[in-house]
Amino acid sequence: DPERQDARRALVDLLLNRAERRGEAGDRLASEQLVRHAVRVGGAEVRARLSAPGLLELDLKPPALEVVLRRYDEELGRLRLGPARPVKAGTLELPAGSYRLTGRLGEREAHLPFTLKRGERRQIDFDASALPDVPPGFVLIPAGTSLLGGDPEAPASNPPREETLPAYALGLEPVTCGEYLE
């Protein structure tokens, strides 16, 4: 019924929600089909909603932290880091996608990956004040929200979920079997 705008909006919301879940589960084809169906139902309003940027509200600690932002771009089914652009604390308007902030103090680095959805407003407190305590050969991963699970190629993968993790240091090089046995 073309007169039932409320029903049309509810159907669009349902289709876009399912498209997002299918995309997170790695089923891009089903996700794209659901989005196309939502556009057919909702028209220009849905196209505008799909192209809406996200807003990133960025706070940096310590203030002297030099930070660059890189977007992950899909290339042959894999995510690759795109070019770096310097950023400062404040509000950034960004297209939906996956990103990585890299903060540097001297020779030490901190990496903070995050995702931004269409129309989402996300506050990130990039606290790299622990950088001086990170040993050489490691990178600091500041506390924050991370997407865990949902890898369709991993055996017995859990469904995707967001978790808040504490800060931790990650080795820059893989651990060898000999190092593990020590």
Rosetta constraint file for C-alpha pairs under 8 A:
AtomPair CA 4 CA 8 HARMONIC 6.35 0.50
AtomPair CA 5 CA 9 HARMONIC 6.09 0.50
AtomPair CA 6 CA 10 HARMONIC 6.18 0.50
AtomPair CA 7 CA 11 HARMONIC 6.14 0.50
AtomPair CA 8 CA 12 HARMONIC 6.25 0.50
AtomPair CA 8 CA 41 HARMONIC 6.89 0.50
AtomPair CA 8 CA 42 HARMONIC 6.95 0.50
AtomPair CA 9 CA 13 HARMONIC 6.14 0.50
AtomPair CA 9 CA 42 HARMONIC 7.16 0.50
AtomPair CA 10 CA 14 HARMONIC 6.17 0.50
AtomPair CA 11 CA 15 HARMONIC 6.12 0.50
AtomPair CA 11 CA 38 HARMONIC 7.69 0.50
AtomPair CA 11 CA 41 HARMONIC 7.99 0.50
AtomPair CA 12 CA 16 HARMONIC 6.08 0.50
AtomPair CA 12 CA 38 HARMONIC 5.08 0.50
AtomPair CA 12 CA 39 HARMONIC 7.90 0.50
AtomPair CA 12 CA 41 HARMONIC 6.79 0.50
AtomPair CA 12 CA 42 HARMONIC 6.37 0.50
AtomPair CA 12 CA 46 HARMONIC 7.79 0.50
AtomPair CA 13 CA 17 HARMONIC 5.99 0.50
AtomPair CA 14 CA 18 HARMONIC 6.18 0.50
AtomPair CA 15 CA 19 HARMONIC 6.05 0.50
AtomPair CA 15 CA 34 HARMONIC 5.73 0.50
AtomPair CA 15 CA 35 HARMONIC 6.80 0.50
AtomPair CA 15 CA 37 HARMONIC 7.48 0.50
AtomPair CA 15 CA 38 HARMONIC 5.82 0.50
AtomPair CA 16 CA 20 HARMONIC 6.13 0.50
AtomPair CA 16 CA 34 HARMONIC 6.79 0.50
AtomPair CA 16 CA 35 HARMONIC 6.03 0.50
AtomPair CA 16 CA 38 HARMONIC 6.62 0.50
AtomPair CA 17 CA 21 HARMONIC 6.36 0.50
AtomPair CA 18 CA 22 HARMONIC 6.07 0.50
AtomPair CA 18 CA 31 HARMONIC 7.38 0.50
AtomPair CA 18 CA 34 HARMONIC 7.26 0.50
AtomPair CA 19 CA 23 HARMONIC 6.08 0.50
AtomPair CA 19 CA 30 HARMONIC 7.03 0.50
AtomPair CA 19 CA 31 HARMONIC 4.14 0.50
AtomPair CA 19 CA 32 HARMONIC 6.95 0.50
AtomPair CA 19 CA 33 HARMONIC 7.91 0.50
AtomPair CA 19 CA 34 HARMONIC 5.35 0.50
AtomPair CA 19 CA 35 HARMONIC 6.12 0.50
AtomPair CA 20 CA 24 HARMONIC 6.19 0.50
AtomPair CA 20 CA 31 HARMONIC 6.59 0.50
AtomPair CA 21 CA 25 HARMONIC 6.21 0.50
AtomPair CA 21 CA 31 HARMONIC 7.80 0.50
AtomPair CA 22 CA 26 HARMONIC 6.39 0.50
AtomPair CA 22 CA 27 HARMONIC 5.22 0.50
AtomPair CA 22 CA 28 HARMONIC 6.81 0.50
AtomPair CA 22 CA 30 HARMONIC 6.46 0.50
AtomPair CA 22 CA 31 HARMONIC 5.23 0.50
AtomPair CA 23 CA 27 HARMONIC 5.33 0.50
AtomPair CA 23 CA 28 HARMONIC 5.20 0.50
AtomPair CA 23 CA 30 HARMONIC 7.75 0.50
AtomPair CA 23 CA 31 HARMONIC 5.31 0.50
AtomPair CA 24 CA 150 HARMONIC 6.73 0.50
AtomPair CA 24 CA 160 HARMONIC 6.94 0.50
AtomPair CA 25 CA 150 HARMONIC 5.56 0.50
AtomPair CA 25 CA 151 HARMONIC 6.99 0.50
AtomPair CA 25 CA 152 HARMONIC 6.33 0.50
AtomPair CA 25 CA 159 HARMONIC 7.57 0.50
AtomPair CA 25 CA 160 HARMONIC 7.27 0.50
AtomPair CA 26 CA 150 HARMONIC 7.70 0.50
AtomPair CA 26 CA 151 HARMONIC 7.22 0.50
AtomPair CA 26 CA 152 HARMONIC 5.94 0.50
AtomPair CA 27 CA 31 HARMONIC 6.29 0.50
AtomPair CA 28 CA 32 HARMONIC 6.01 0.50
AtomPair CA 29 CA 33 HARMONIC 6.23 0.50
AtomPair CA 30 CA 34 HARMONIC 6.18 0.50
AtomPair CA 31 CA 35 HARMONIC 6.27 0.50
AtomPair CA 32 CA 36 HARMONIC 6.17 0.50
AtomPair CA 33 CA 37 HARMONIC 6.21 0.50
AtomPair CA 34 CA 38 HARMONIC 6.20 0.50
AtomPair CA 35 CA 39 HARMONIC 6.27 0.50
AtomPair CA 36 CA 40 HARMONIC 6.31 0.50
AtomPair CA 37 CA 41 HARMONIC 6.31 0.50
AtomPair CA 38 CA 42 HARMONIC 5.89 0.50
AtomPair CA 38 CA 43 HARMONIC 7.88 0.50
AtomPair CA 38 CA 46 HARMONIC 7.09 0.50
AtomPair CA 39 CA 43 HARMONIC 5.01 0.50
AtomPair CA 39 CA 44 HARMONIC 7.51 0.50
AtomPair CA 39 CA 46 HARMONIC 5.60 0.50
AtomPair CA 39 CA 47 HARMONIC 6.39 0.50
AtomPair CA 42 CA 46 HARMONIC 5.29 0.50
AtomPair CA 43 CA 47 HARMONIC 6.46 0.50
AtomPair CA 44 CA 48 HARMONIC 6.13 0.50
AtomPair CA 45 CA 49 HARMONIC 6.25 0.50
AtomPair CA 46 CA 50 HARMONIC 6.05 0.50
AtomPair CA 47 CA 51 HARMONIC 6.35 0.50
AtomPair CA 48 CA 52 HARMONIC 6.22 0.50
AtomPair CA 49 CA 118 HARMONIC 7.44 0.50
AtomPair CA 49 CA 119 HARMONIC 7.53 0.50
AtomPair CA 50 CA 118 HARMONIC 6.49 0.50
AtomPair CA 51 CA 95 HARMONIC 7.73 0.50
AtomPair CA 51 CA 118 HARMONIC 7.03 0.50
AtomPair CA 52 CA 95 HARMONIC 7.32 0.50
AtomPair CA 52 CA 118 HARMONIC 5.45 0.50
AtomPair CA 52 CA 119 HARMONIC 5.29 0.50
AtomPair CA 53 CA 93 HARMONIC 6.20 0.50
AtomPair CA 53 CA 94 HARMONIC 5.38 0.50
AtomPair CA 53 CA 95 HARMONIC 4.51 0.50
AtomPair CA 53 CA 96 HARMONIC 6.06 0.50
AtomPair CA 53 CA 117 HARMONIC 7.93 0.50
AtomPair CA 53 CA 118 HARMONIC 5.48 0.50
AtomPair CA 53 CA 119 HARMONIC 5.38 0.50
AtomPair CA 53 CA 120 HARMONIC 7.64 0.50
AtomPair CA 54 CA 93 HARMONIC 5.83 0.50
AtomPair CA 54 CA 94 HARMONIC 5.30 0.50
AtomPair CA 54 CA 95 HARMONIC 5.88 0.50
AtomPair CA 54 CA 96 HARMONIC 5.97 0.50
AtomPair CA 54 CA 116 HARMONIC 6.12 0.50
AtomPair CA 54 CA 117 HARMONIC 6.13 0.50
AtomPair CA 54 CA 118 HARMONIC 5.32 0.50
AtomPair CA 54 CA 119 HARMONIC 4.55 0.50
AtomPair CA 54 CA 120 HARMONIC 4.72 0.50
AtomPair CA 54 CA 121 HARMONIC 5.85 0.50
AtomPair CA 54 CA 122 HARMONIC 7.78 0.50
AtomPair CA 55 CA 91 HARMONIC 6.57 0.50
AtomPair CA 55 CA 92 HARMONIC 5.67 0.50
AtomPair CA 55 CA 93 HARMONIC 4.70 0.50
AtomPair CA 55 CA 94 HARMONIC 6.20 0.50
AtomPair CA 55 CA 116 HARMONIC 7.97 0.50
AtomPair CA 55 CA 119 HARMONIC 7.19 0.50
AtomPair CA 55 CA 120 HARMONIC 6.19 0.50
AtomPair CA 55 CA 121 HARMONIC 4.63 0.50
AtomPair CA 55 CA 122 HARMONIC 6.21 0.50
AtomPair CA 56 CA 91 HARMONIC 5.50 0.50
AtomPair CA 56 CA 92 HARMONIC 5.03 0.50
AtomPair CA 56 CA 93 HARMONIC 6.39 0.50
AtomPair CA 56 CA 94 HARMONIC 7.26 0.50
AtomPair CA 56 CA 116 HARMONIC 7.87 0.50
AtomPair CA 56 CA 121 HARMONIC 5.99 0.50
AtomPair CA 56 CA 122 HARMONIC 4.98 0.50
AtomPair CA 56 CA 123 HARMONIC 6.01 0.50
AtomPair CA 56 CA 124 HARMONIC 7.22 0.50
AtomPair CA 57 CA 89 HARMONIC 7.65 0.50
AtomPair CA 57 CA 90 HARMONIC 5.65 0.50
AtomPair CA 57 CA 91 HARMONIC 4.38 0.50
AtomPair CA 57 CA 92 HARMONIC 6.43 0.50
AtomPair CA 57 CA 121 HARMONIC 7.41 0.50
AtomPair CA 57 CA 122 HARMONIC 6.02 0.50
AtomPair CA 57 CA 123 HARMONIC 4.64 0.50
AtomPair CA 57 CA 124 HARMONIC 6.16 0.50
AtomPair CA 58 CA 88 HARMONIC 7.71 0.50
AtomPair CA 58 CA 89 HARMONIC 5.03 0.50
AtomPair CA 58 CA 90 HARMONIC 5.20 0.50
AtomPair CA 58 CA 91 HARMONIC 6.17 0.50
AtomPair CA 58 CA 92 HARMONIC 7.67 0.50
AtomPair CA 58 CA 123 HARMONIC 6.12 0.50
AtomPair CA 58 CA 124 HARMONIC 5.10 0.50
AtomPair CA 58 CA 125 HARMONIC 6.14 0.50
AtomPair CA 58 CA 126 HARMONIC 7.17 0.50
AtomPair CA 59 CA 89 HARMONIC 5.08 0.50
AtomPair CA 59 CA 90 HARMONIC 6.63 0.50
AtomPair CA 59 CA 123 HARMONIC 7.87 0.50
AtomPair CA 59 CA 124 HARMONIC 6.26 0.50
AtomPair CA 59 CA 125 HARMONIC 4.77 0.50
AtomPair CA 59 CA 126 HARMONIC 5.98 0.50
AtomPair CA 60 CA 65 HARMONIC 6.87 0.50
AtomPair CA 60 CA 88 HARMONIC 7.83 0.50
AtomPair CA 60 CA 89 HARMONIC 5.85 0.50
AtomPair CA 60 CA 125 HARMONIC 6.16 0.50
AtomPair CA 60 CA 126 HARMONIC 5.00 0.50
AtomPair CA 60 CA 127 HARMONIC 6.09 0.50
AtomPair CA 60 CA 128 HARMONIC 7.83 0.50
AtomPair CA 61 CA 65 HARMONIC 6.70 0.50
AtomPair CA 61 CA 125 HARMONIC 7.58 0.50
AtomPair CA 61 CA 126 HARMONIC 6.15 0.50
AtomPair CA 61 CA 127 HARMONIC 4.61 0.50
AtomPair CA 61 CA 128 HARMONIC 5.83 0.50
AtomPair CA 61 CA 129 HARMONIC 6.03 0.50
AtomPair CA 62 CA 127 HARMONIC 6.89 0.50
AtomPair CA 62 CA 128 HARMONIC 6.61 0.50
AtomPair CA 62 CA 129 HARMONIC 5.72 0.50
AtomPair CA 64 CA 105 HARMONIC 7.91 0.50
AtomPair CA 65 CA 103 HARMONIC 6.04 0.50
AtomPair CA 65 CA 104 HARMONIC 6.02 0.50
AtomPair CA 65 CA 105 HARMONIC 5.97 0.50
AtomPair CA 65 CA 128 HARMONIC 7.69 0.50
AtomPair CA 66 CA 86 HARMONIC 7.74 0.50
AtomPair CA 66 CA 103 HARMONIC 5.44 0.50
AtomPair CA 66 CA 104 HARMONIC 5.28 0.50
AtomPair CA 66 CA 105 HARMONIC 6.81 0.50
AtomPair CA 67 CA 86 HARMONIC 5.83 0.50
AtomPair CA 67 CA 87 HARMONIC 5.76 0.50
AtomPair CA 67 CA 88 HARMONIC 6.93 0.50
AtomPair CA 67 CA 101 HARMONIC 6.62 0.50
AtomPair CA 67 CA 102 HARMONIC 5.45 0.50
AtomPair CA 67 CA 103 HARMONIC 4.30 0.50
AtomPair CA 67 CA 104 HARMONIC 6.43 0.50
AtomPair CA 68 CA 84 HARMONIC 5.75 0.50
AtomPair CA 68 CA 85 HARMONIC 5.15 0.50
AtomPair CA 68 CA 86 HARMONIC 4.14 0.50
AtomPair CA 68 CA 87 HARMONIC 5.51 0.50
AtomPair CA 68 CA 101 HARMONIC 5.78 0.50
AtomPair CA 68 CA 102 HARMONIC 5.37 0.50
AtomPair CA 68 CA 103 HARMONIC 6.64 0.50
AtomPair CA 69 CA 84 HARMONIC 5.51 0.50
AtomPair CA 69 CA 85 HARMONIC 5.32 0.50
AtomPair CA 69 CA 86 HARMONIC 6.24 0.50
AtomPair CA 69 CA 87 HARMONIC 6.49 0.50
AtomPair CA 69 CA 99 HARMONIC 7.00 0.50
AtomPair CA 69 CA 100 HARMONIC 5.86 0.50
AtomPair CA 69 CA 101 HARMONIC 4.66 0.50
AtomPair CA 69 CA 102 HARMONIC 6.52 0.50
AtomPair CA 70 CA 81 HARMONIC 6.18 0.50
AtomPair CA 70 CA 82 HARMONIC 5.65 0.50
AtomPair CA 70 CA 83 HARMONIC 5.87 0.50
AtomPair CA 70 CA 84 HARMONIC 4.77 0.50
AtomPair CA 70 CA 85 HARMONIC 6.62 0.50
AtomPair CA 70 CA 99 HARMONIC 5.63 0.50
AtomPair CA 70 CA 100 HARMONIC 5.30 0.50
AtomPair CA 70 CA 101 HARMONIC 6.49 0.50
AtomPair CA 71 CA 81 HARMONIC 5.84 0.50
AtomPair CA 71 CA 82 HARMONIC 5.35 0.50
AtomPair CA 71 CA 83 HARMONIC 7.40 0.50
AtomPair CA 71 CA 84 HARMONIC 7.92 0.50
AtomPair CA 71 CA 97 HARMONIC 7.29 0.50
AtomPair CA 71 CA 98 HARMONIC 5.97 0.50
AtomPair CA 71 CA 99 HARMONIC 4.29 0.50
AtomPair CA 71 CA 100 HARMONIC 6.37 0.50
AtomPair CA 72 CA 79 HARMONIC 5.55 0.50
AtomPair CA 72 CA 80 HARMONIC 5.24 0.50
AtomPair CA 72 CA 81 HARMONIC 4.49 0.50
AtomPair CA 72 CA 82 HARMONIC 5.82 0.50
AtomPair CA 72 CA 97 HARMONIC 7.37 0.50
AtomPair CA 72 CA 98 HARMONIC 5.40 0.50
AtomPair CA 72 CA 99 HARMONIC 5.55 0.50
AtomPair CA 72 CA 100 HARMONIC 7.53 0.50
AtomPair CA 73 CA 79 HARMONIC 5.39 0.50
AtomPair CA 73 CA 80 HARMONIC 5.33 0.50
AtomPair CA 73 CA 81 HARMONIC 6.21 0.50
AtomPair CA 73 CA 82 HARMONIC 6.21 0.50
AtomPair CA 73 CA 98 HARMONIC 7.94 0.50
AtomPair CA 74 CA 78 HARMONIC 5.39 0.50
AtomPair CA 74 CA 79 HARMONIC 4.49 0.50
AtomPair CA 74 CA 80 HARMONIC 6.19 0.50
AtomPair CA 75 CA 79 HARMONIC 6.13 0.50
AtomPair CA 75 CA 80 HARMONIC 6.59 0.50
AtomPair CA 94 CA 116 HARMONIC 7.93 0.50
AtomPair CA 95 CA 116 HARMONIC 7.66 0.50
AtomPair CA 95 CA 117 HARMONIC 7.97 0.50
AtomPair CA 95 CA 118 HARMONIC 7.05 0.50
AtomPair CA 96 CA 115 HARMONIC 7.52 0.50
AtomPair CA 96 CA 116 HARMONIC 5.08 0.50
AtomPair CA 96 CA 117 HARMONIC 4.72 0.50
AtomPair CA 96 CA 118 HARMONIC 5.02 0.50
AtomPair CA 96 CA 119 HARMONIC 7.91 0.50
AtomPair CA 97 CA 115 HARMONIC 5.67 0.50
AtomPair CA 97 CA 116 HARMONIC 5.42 0.50
AtomPair CA 97 CA 117 HARMONIC 6.51 0.50
AtomPair CA 98 CA 113 HARMONIC 7.46 0.50
AtomPair CA 98 CA 114 HARMONIC 5.95 0.50
AtomPair CA 98 CA 115 HARMONIC 4.34 0.50
AtomPair CA 98 CA 116 HARMONIC 6.44 0.50
AtomPair CA 99 CA 113 HARMONIC 5.68 0.50
AtomPair CA 99 CA 114 HARMONIC 5.42 0.50
AtomPair CA 99 CA 115 HARMONIC 6.00 0.50
AtomPair CA 99 CA 116 HARMONIC 7.86 0.50
AtomPair CA 100 CA 111 HARMONIC 6.62 0.50
AtomPair CA 100 CA 112 HARMONIC 5.50 0.50
AtomPair CA 100 CA 113 HARMONIC 4.13 0.50
AtomPair CA 100 CA 114 HARMONIC 6.20 0.50
AtomPair CA 101 CA 111 HARMONIC 5.69 0.50
AtomPair CA 101 CA 112 HARMONIC 5.03 0.50
AtomPair CA 101 CA 113 HARMONIC 6.22 0.50
AtomPair CA 102 CA 109 HARMONIC 6.70 0.50
AtomPair CA 102 CA 110 HARMONIC 5.60 0.50
AtomPair CA 102 CA 111 HARMONIC 4.57 0.50
AtomPair CA 102 CA 112 HARMONIC 6.43 0.50
AtomPair CA 103 CA 109 HARMONIC 5.57 0.50
AtomPair CA 103 CA 110 HARMONIC 5.07 0.50
AtomPair CA 103 CA 111 HARMONIC 6.50 0.50
AtomPair CA 103 CA 128 HARMONIC 7.26 0.50
AtomPair CA 104 CA 108 HARMONIC 5.76 0.50
AtomPair CA 104 CA 109 HARMONIC 4.57 0.50
AtomPair CA 104 CA 110 HARMONIC 6.49 0.50
AtomPair CA 105 CA 109 HARMONIC 6.57 0.50
AtomPair CA 105 CA 131 HARMONIC 7.26 0.50
AtomPair CA 108 CA 131 HARMONIC 6.39 0.50
AtomPair CA 108 CA 132 HARMONIC 7.43 0.50
AtomPair CA 108 CA 134 HARMONIC 7.63 0.50
AtomPair CA 108 CA 136 HARMONIC 7.68 0.50
AtomPair CA 108 CA 139 HARMONIC 7.04 0.50
AtomPair CA 109 CA 131 HARMONIC 7.10 0.50
AtomPair CA 109 CA 139 HARMONIC 5.52 0.50
AtomPair CA 109 CA 140 HARMONIC 6.39 0.50
AtomPair CA 110 CA 128 HARMONIC 6.44 0.50
AtomPair CA 110 CA 131 HARMONIC 7.11 0.50
AtomPair CA 110 CA 139 HARMONIC 5.50 0.50
AtomPair CA 110 CA 140 HARMONIC 4.33 0.50
AtomPair CA 110 CA 141 HARMONIC 5.61 0.50
AtomPair CA 110 CA 142 HARMONIC 6.86 0.50
AtomPair CA 111 CA 139 HARMONIC 7.06 0.50
AtomPair CA 111 CA 140 HARMONIC 6.34 0.50
AtomPair CA 111 CA 141 HARMONIC 5.30 0.50
AtomPair CA 111 CA 142 HARMONIC 7.14 0.50
AtomPair CA 112 CA 126 HARMONIC 7.52 0.50
AtomPair CA 112 CA 141 HARMONIC 5.88 0.50
AtomPair CA 112 CA 142 HARMONIC 6.26 0.50
AtomPair CA 112 CA 144 HARMONIC 7.84 0.50
AtomPair CA 113 CA 146 HARMONIC 7.68 0.50
AtomPair CA 114 CA 145 HARMONIC 7.45 0.50
AtomPair CA 114 CA 146 HARMONIC 6.88 0.50
AtomPair CA 116 CA 120 HARMONIC 6.42 0.50
AtomPair CA 116 CA 122 HARMONIC 7.27 0.50
AtomPair CA 124 CA 144 HARMONIC 7.77 0.50
AtomPair CA 126 CA 142 HARMONIC 6.73 0.50
AtomPair CA 127 CA 142 HARMONIC 6.19 0.50
AtomPair CA 127 CA 143 HARMONIC 7.65 0.50
AtomPair CA 128 CA 140 HARMONIC 7.50 0.50
AtomPair CA 128 CA 142 HARMONIC 6.37 0.50
AtomPair CA 130 CA 134 HARMONIC 6.88 0.50
AtomPair CA 130 CA 140 HARMONIC 7.83 0.50
AtomPair CA 131 CA 140 HARMONIC 6.53 0.50
AtomPair CA 134 CA 138 HARMONIC 6.51 0.50
AtomPair CA 134 CA 139 HARMONIC 7.03 0.50
AtomPair CA 134 CA 140 HARMONIC 6.66 0.50
AtomPair CA 134 CA 169 HARMONIC 6.79 0.50
AtomPair CA 137 CA 171 HARMONIC 5.99 0.50
AtomPair CA 137 CA 172 HARMONIC 5.65 0.50
AtomPair CA 137 CA 173 HARMONIC 7.49 0.50
AtomPair CA 138 CA 169 HARMONIC 5.99 0.50
AtomPair CA 138 CA 170 HARMONIC 5.31 0.50
AtomPair CA 138 CA 171 HARMONIC 4.29 0.50
AtomPair CA 138 CA 172 HARMONIC 5.32 0.50
AtomPair CA 139 CA 169 HARMONIC 5.46 0.50
AtomPair CA 139 CA 170 HARMONIC 5.32 0.50
AtomPair CA 139 CA 171 HARMONIC 6.38 0.50
AtomPair CA 139 CA 172 HARMONIC 6.58 0.50
AtomPair CA 140 CA 167 HARMONIC 7.21 0.50
AtomPair CA 140 CA 168 HARMONIC 5.96 0.50
AtomPair CA 140 CA 169 HARMONIC 4.49 0.50
AtomPair CA 140 CA 170 HARMONIC 6.42 0.50
AtomPair CA 141 CA 167 HARMONIC 5.54 0.50
AtomPair CA 141 CA 168 HARMONIC 5.31 0.50
AtomPair CA 141 CA 169 HARMONIC 5.84 0.50
AtomPair CA 141 CA 170 HARMONIC 7.07 0.50
AtomPair CA 142 CA 166 HARMONIC 7.04 0.50
AtomPair CA 142 CA 167 HARMONIC 4.29 0.50
AtomPair CA 142 CA 168 HARMONIC 6.58 0.50
AtomPair CA 143 CA 164 HARMONIC 7.30 0.50
AtomPair CA 143 CA 165 HARMONIC 5.51 0.50
AtomPair CA 143 CA 166 HARMONIC 4.32 0.50
AtomPair CA 143 CA 167 HARMONIC 4.00 0.50
AtomPair CA 143 CA 168 HARMONIC 7.47 0.50
AtomPair CA 144 CA 164 HARMONIC 5.37 0.50
AtomPair CA 144 CA 165 HARMONIC 5.55 0.50
AtomPair CA 144 CA 166 HARMONIC 6.73 0.50
AtomPair CA 144 CA 167 HARMONIC 7.50 0.50
AtomPair CA 145 CA 162 HARMONIC 6.35 0.50
AtomPair CA 145 CA 163 HARMONIC 5.45 0.50
AtomPair CA 145 CA 164 HARMONIC 4.23 0.50
AtomPair CA 145 CA 165 HARMONIC 6.16 0.50
AtomPair CA 146 CA 162 HARMONIC 5.48 0.50
AtomPair CA 146 CA 163 HARMONIC 5.40 0.50
AtomPair CA 146 CA 164 HARMONIC 6.22 0.50
AtomPair CA 146 CA 165 HARMONIC 6.99 0.50
AtomPair CA 147 CA 160 HARMONIC 6.54 0.50
AtomPair CA 147 CA 161 HARMONIC 5.62 0.50
AtomPair CA 147 CA 162 HARMONIC 4.51 0.50
AtomPair CA 147 CA 163 HARMONIC 6.44 0.50
AtomPair CA 148 CA 160 HARMONIC 5.59 0.50
AtomPair CA 148 CA 161 HARMONIC 5.46 0.50
AtomPair CA 148 CA 162 HARMONIC 6.12 0.50
AtomPair CA 148 CA 163 HARMONIC 6.94 0.50
AtomPair CA 149 CA 157 HARMONIC 5.91 0.50
AtomPair CA 149 CA 158 HARMONIC 4.95 0.50
AtomPair CA 149 CA 159 HARMONIC 5.46 0.50
AtomPair CA 149 CA 160 HARMONIC 4.43 0.50
AtomPair CA 149 CA 161 HARMONIC 6.49 0.50
AtomPair CA 150 CA 157 HARMONIC 5.97 0.50
AtomPair CA 150 CA 158 HARMONIC 5.74 0.50
AtomPair CA 150 CA 159 HARMONIC 4.65 0.50
AtomPair CA 150 CA 160 HARMONIC 4.09 0.50
AtomPair CA 150 CA 161 HARMONIC 7.70 0.50
AtomPair CA 151 CA 157 HARMONIC 5.94 0.50
AtomPair CA 151 CA 158 HARMONIC 7.81 0.50
AtomPair CA 151 CA 160 HARMONIC 7.78 0.50
AtomPair CA 152 CA 157 HARMONIC 6.94 0.50
AtomPair CA 175 CA 179 HARMONIC 6.13 0.50
AtomPair CA 175 CA 180 HARMONIC 6.47 0.50
AtomPair CA 176 CA 180 HARMONIC 6.21 0.50
AtomPair CA 177 CA 181 HARMONIC 6.24 0.50
AtomPair CA 178 CA 182 HARMONIC 6.47 0.50
